[in-house]
Amino acid sequence: MGNIKSNVLMIGPTGVGKTYLIKLIAKKIGVPFVKGDATKFSETGYVGGDVEDLVRGLVHEANGDISLAEYGIIYLDEIDKIASSGNGYGPDVSRSGVQRNLLKLMEEAEVDLKTPHDLAAQMEAAMEAQRTGKVTRKKINTKNILFVMSGAFFQLGDIILRRLNQQPIGFQANSEEIEDAEDTVEVLKNVRTEDLIKFGFESEFIGRLPVVVTLNSLDVDGLYRILSNPNSTVIQGKKRDFKAYDVSIDFEDDALKKIAEMAYHEQTGARGLVSVVDRIMLKFEKMLPDTDIKELKITSGMINRPLEELDKIITNYYIKKFQKRFLVTNGIIIVFTDEAVKLLKKQADDRDITLEEECNNMLRDYEYGLRLLGCAEFTVDEQIVLEPKKRLEELIKKTYEKK
């Protein structure tokens, strides 16, 4: 009886987890997994790489166990990039050649583990033959290796629509990209073998991919579920980044939902989550290590207005640090009006110093002066910031006049 493998063709937008899904399956069933990029292979193998290198890679992943490697999984991404346009010249010739080379492997082939261009391996084999008088060739059979191909397949939707006698949707400059992306996924679910052949694949090649799967793009809820998962690599990775600076961060649920919404509009699937989180948190990651802040709760406000919220955090930190130092040293509670804080920040920025340093410089004389006046609490307003010495003299003068 013949053996027909259920090789898989996965069609879906970027970032929906195609690679992760197959890698997880390989891990669960305990077989080696190798991922390749179709754009890196050529017909001859001299430019970019040889498709047989994928098979050899399985042996490497199986730690040299050929019998285990013969039941491994080869995942080839961007397979749509080796489809030919039917011109019969230029890059189309090479693309068709790669399809034919893959065709042989997908069915059944013997692959020599020693590559012809590996001079070290050839010399080792020659020395072994001279020593033993025998020529041994280690080979791996691809009969039971599962091949999984994937790609975004842009413009395939137009081919399907023409077959269905409908207007091609495409990605028009004046259309809503998100709506187009969702519509395209629905159209791709109607894909047939004839559509893939018109797209540029040889019929024999498509015939070796009996299972065709269309994946939906991730919606806001799907992206949120990725983030809210306790093992989310996006969130856990960012927590580790901050922990390296001895800062513990935690994300509120509303913040995760807001990140998911922003990532959805990126239209790059789960990869958009990394982009959004890095773009927002990088500002905090640069500023917080210069402070003594050890814990930070990420709110939806920080996601919506990162610079504004970060400025509030840093301002509050330096003000509280100064107030604590002033209270411990002088036993006096210092309170700042909002207008005074704004002016102090501006002056600190002009002098390129921290807000705490600006407060120390401005209120240095007040430490002795307020103790002399017997103050338990003192409010710093805008006028004191503008004319600190003059206001202190006026306060002392008024106190002595009352006496």
C-alpha positions in Angstrom: 0.0 0.0 0.0 1.2 3.5 -0.7 2.0 6.1 1.9 0.4 9.5 1.5 1.6 12.1 3.9 -0.7 14.8 5.1 1.7 17.7 4.4 0.1 21.0 5.3 -0.2 24.4 3.7 -1.1 27.1 6.1 -2.5 30.4 4.8 -2.8 33.3 7.1 -1.7 36.9 8.0 1.6 37.6 9.7 1.8 37.3 13.5 -1.1 34.9 14.1 1.2 32.2 15.5 1.7 29.8 12.6 5.3 29.0 13.5 4.5 28.8 17.2 1.7 26.4 16.6 3.8 23.9 14.6 6.7 24.2 16.9 4.5 23.5 19.9 3.1 20.4 18.2 6.6 19.1 17.5 7.5 19.6 21.1 4.4 17.9 22.4 4.9 14.7 20.3 8.7 14.8 20.9 10.1 15.1 17.3 12.7 17.5 16.0 11.6 20.7 14.4 13.4 22.8 11.8 12.2 26.1 10.4 13.3 27.6 7.0 12.6 30.6 4.9 11.6 29.8 1.3 13.1 33.0 0.0 16.6 31.9 1.1 16.7 28.8 -1.2 17.6 28.7 -4.8 17.4 26.0 -7.5 21.1 25.3 -7.4 21.7 25.7 -3.7 24.7 28.0 -4.3 22.8 31.2 -3.5 21.2 31.4 -0.1 21.0 27.6 0.6 20.0 24.2 -0.4 16.5 22.8 0.4 18.2 19.5 1.5 19.9 21.5 4.3 16.5 21.5 6.0 16.6 17.7 6.2 20.1 17.8 7.5 19.0 20.3 10.1 16.6 17.7 11.5 19.5 15.4 12.3 21.3 18.2 14.1 18.1 18.9 16.1 17.8 15.2 16.9 21.4 15.2 18.2 22.5 12.9 15.5 19.6 10.4 15.9 18.8 9.7 12.2 15.8 7.4 13.1 14.2 10.2 15.1 15.0 12.8 12.5 13.1 10.7 9.9 9.9 11.5 11.8 10.6 15.2 12.3 8.7 18.3 11.1 10.1 20.8 8.6 8.4 24.1 8.6 9.0 26.4 5.6 7.7 30.0 5.9 7.0 32.5 3.1 6.3 29.7 0.7 4.2 32.1 -1.4 7.4 33.9 -2.3 8.5 30.9 -4.5 5.4 31.1 -6.7 6.2 32.0 -10.3 4.3 34.5 -12.3 4.4 32.4 -15.5 6.9 34.5 -17.4 9.3 31.6 -17.9 12.4 33.6 -17.4 14.3 35.5 -14.7 13.6 34.7 -11.1 10.6 32.5 -12.1 12.9 29.8 -13.3 14.7 29.6 -10.0 11.3 29.6 -8.1 10.0 26.7 -10.1 13.3 24.9 -9.5 12.9 25.3 -5.7 9.4 23.9 -6.0 10.7 20.9 -7.9 13.5 20.3 -5.4 11.0 20.5 -2.5 8.7 18.2 -4.4 11.2 15.4 -4.3 11.8 15.8 -0.6 8.1 16.0 0.2 7.4 12.6 -1.4 10.3 10.4 -0.6 14.0 10.9 -1.1 17.4 9.9 0.3 19.4 12.8 1.5 23.1 12.5 2.0 24.1 13.9 5.4 27.5 15.0 4.0 27.0 18.0 1.7 29.0 18.0 -1.6 30.5 21.5 -0.8 31.6 20.5 2.8 35.3 19.9 2.2 36.0 19.0 5.8 33.4 16.2 5.7 34.7 15.0 2.3 38.2 14.8 3.6 37.1 13.0 6.7 35.1 10.5 4.6 38.2 9.9 2.3 40.4 9.2 5.3 37.9 6.8 6.7 37.7 5.0 3.4 41.5 4.8 3.2 41.7 3.4 6.7 38.8 0.9 6.5 38.6 0.2 2.8 34.9 0.9 2.9 32.9 3.9 1.8 30.0 4.5 4.1 27.3 7.1 3.4 24.9 8.2 6.0 21.6 9.1 4.6 18.2 10.2 5.9 14.9 9.2 4.3 12.2 11.8 4.0 9.3 9.4 3.6 7.9 10.1 7.0 9.0 13.7 7.5 6.1 16.1 7.7 6.4 19.2 5.7 4.4 22.3 6.7 4.4 25.3 4.4 3.0 28.7 5.3 2.6 32.2 3.8 0.4 35.3 3.8 -0.5 34.9 0.1 -1.2 38.5 -0.7 -3.3 38.8 -4.0 -4.5 35.2 -3.7 -7.8 36.7 -2.6 -8.2 38.5 -5.9 -7.7 35.2 -7.8 -10.4 33.5 -5.7 -12.8 36.4 -6.2 -12.4 36.3 -10.0 -13.3 32.6 -9.9 -16.3 33.5 -7.8 -17.1 36.3 -10.2 -16.8 39.0 -7.6 -15.0 42.3 -7.5 -11.4 41.9 -6.2 -10.9 43.6 -2.9 -7.2 44.1 -2.6 -5.6 46.6 -0.3 -6.6 50.0 -1.8 -5.0 53.2 -0.5 -8.3 54.7 0.2 -9.9 51.8 2.0 -9.9 50.7 5.6 -7.0 48.3 6.0 -8.5 46.5 9.0 -11.7 45.8 7.1 -9.8 44.7 4.1 -7.7 42.3 6.2 -10.8 40.7 7.7 -12.5 40.4 4.3 -9.4 38.9 2.8 -9.3 36.1 5.4 -12.9 35.3 4.7 -12.2 35.1 1.0 -9.1 32.9 1.5 -11.3 30.3 3.2 -12.7 29.5 -0.3 -9.3 28.6 -1.7 -9.1 25.7 -4.1 -6.2 23.9 -5.8 -6.8 25.7 -9.1 -6.4 29.1 -7.3 -3.0 28.1 -6.0 -1.9 26.9 -9.4 -3.0 30.3 -10.9 -1.1 31.9 -8.1 2.1 30.4 -9.4 2.5 26.9 -8.0 3.0 23.8 -10.0 0.2 21.3 -9.8 2.5 18.5 -8.6 3.7 20.7 -5.8 0.3 21.6 -4.6 -0.7 17.9 -4.9 1.8 17.1 -2.2 0.0 19.5 0.2 -3.3 17.8 0.7 -4.2 19.7 3.9 -4.9 23.4 3.4 -5.6 25.5 6.5 -6.7 29.1 6.6 -6.0 31.0 9.8 -8.0 34.0 11.0 -6.2 37.2 12.0 -6.0 38.0 15.7 -8.7 40.3 17.0 -8.5 42.6 20.0 -9.8 39.9 22.3 -7.2 37.4 21.0 -4.4 39.8 21.5 -5.6 40.6 25.0 -5.7 36.9 25.9 -2.1 36.5 24.8 -1.1 39.4 27.1 -3.2 38.3 30.1 -1.8 34.8 30.0 0.4 34.3 33.1 3.1 32.9 30.8 2.9 35.7 28.2 6.5 36.1 26.8 5.7 39.8 26.0 4.8 40.8 29.5 7.2 38.5 31.3 10.0 39.6 29.0 9.4 43.2 29.8 9.2 42.5 33.6 12.6 40.8 33.3 14.0 43.9 31.5 12.9 46.1 34.4 14.0 43.6 37.0 17.5 44.0 35.7 17.4 47.6 37.0 15.9 46.3 40.3 12.4 47.7 39.3 9.3 45.5 39.7 6.5 46.4 37.3 2.9 45.1 37.1 0.3 45.8 34.5 -3.3 46.6 35.3 -6.0 44.7 33.4 -7.2 48.0 31.7 -3.6 48.7 30.5 -3.4 45.2 28.9 -6.7 45.8 27.1 -5.4 49.2 25.8 -2.2 47.6 24.6 -4.2 45.0 22.7 -6.3 47.7 21.0 -3.2 49.6 19.9 -1.5 46.4 18.7 -4.6 45.4 16.7 -4.3 48.6 14.6 -0.7 47.7 13.8 -2.1 44.8 11.8 1.0 42.7 12.4 -0.7 40.1 14.7 1.1 39.2 17.9 4.2 40.9 16.7 2.3 44.2 17.2 2.1 43.5 20.9 5.9 43.6 21.2 6.1 46.8 19.1 3.5 48.6 21.3 4.9 47.5 24.6 8.5 48.3 23.7 7.6 51.7 22.2 5.7 52.7 25.3 7.8 51.2 28.1 11.2 52.2 26.6 10.7 55.7 27.9 10.1 54.4 31.5 13.0 51.9 31.1 15.4 54.8 30.4 14.2 57.1 33.2 13.4 54.9 36.2 16.8 53.4 36.8 18.1 56.9 37.6 15.6 57.1 40.5 15.1 55.0 43.7 11.7 53.8 42.4 11.5 50.1 43.0 7.8 49.3 42.1 5.6 50.6 39.3 2.0 49.9 38.4 1.3 50.3 34.7 -2.1 51.9 34.2 -4.2 52.6 31.1 -3.3 56.3 31.5 0.4 55.4 31.1 -0.4 53.6 27.9 -2.5 56.5 26.6 -0.2 59.3 27.7 3.2 57.7 28.5 5.3 60.9 28.4 2.8 62.9 30.5 2.4 60.1 33.1 6.1 59.5 33.2 6.7 63.2 33.8 4.3 63.1 36.7 6.0 60.0 38.2 9.4 61.6 38.0 8.2 64.9 39.3 6.4 63.3 42.2 9.5 61.2 43.0 11.8 64.1 43.3 9.4 66.3 45.2 8.7 63.6 47.8 12.4 62.8 48.1 13.1 66.5 48.9 10.2 66.7 51.3 11.4 63.6 53.2 15.0 64.9 53.4 13.8 68.4 54.6 11.5 66.8 57.2 14.2 64.5 58.6 16.8 67.3 58.7 14.7 70.2 59.9 11.5 68.7 61.4 9.5 70.9 59.0 6.8 69.7 56.5 7.2 71.4 53.1 4.2 71.7 50.8 4.4 72.9 47.1 1.6 74.5 45.1 1.1 73.2 41.6 2.3 76.5 40.1 5.5 76.3 42.2 6.2 72.8 41.0 5.7 73.8 37.3 8.1 76.7 37.7 10.7 74.7 39.6 10.6 72.0 36.8 11.2 74.7 34.2 14.1 76.1 36.1 15.6 72.7 36.6 15.4 71.9 32.9 17.0 75.2 32.0 19.9 74.4 34.4 20.0 70.8 33.3 19.7 69.5 36.9 17.2 67.4 38.7 14.1 68.8 40.3 15.4 67.7 43.7 18.7 69.6 43.1 16.7 72.7 42.1 14.7 72.5 45.3 17.8 72.1 47.4 19.5 75.2 45.8 16.4 77.4 46.1 15.5 76.5 49.7 19.0 76.2 51.1 18.6 79.4 53.2 15.1 78.4 54.2 16.4 75.5 56.3 17.9 77.8 58.9 15.3 80.5 58.4 12.2 78.4 58.9 13.8 76.8 62.0 14.5 80.3 63.3 10.8 81.2 62.7 9.6 78.1 64.5 7.6 76.8 61.5 6.2 73.3 61.7 4.8 73.4 58.1 5.6 75.7 55.2 4.0 76.2 51.8 6.2 77.0 48.8 4.3 79.1 46.2 5.1 80.6 42.9 6.4 83.9 44.4 8.9 82.1 46.6 10.2 80.3 43.6 10.6 83.5 41.7 12.2 85.5 44.6 13.3 83.1 47.3 15.7 85.4 49.2 13.4 88.4 49.1 10.4 86.4 50.4 12.5 84.8 53.2 13.6 88.3 54.3 10.1 89.5 54.3 8.9 86.6 56.4 11.6 87.1 59.0 11.0 90.8 59.1 7.2 90.4 59.6 7.8 87.9 62.4 10.1 90.3 64.3 7.7 93.2 63.8 5.0 91.2 65.5 7.2 90.7 68.5 
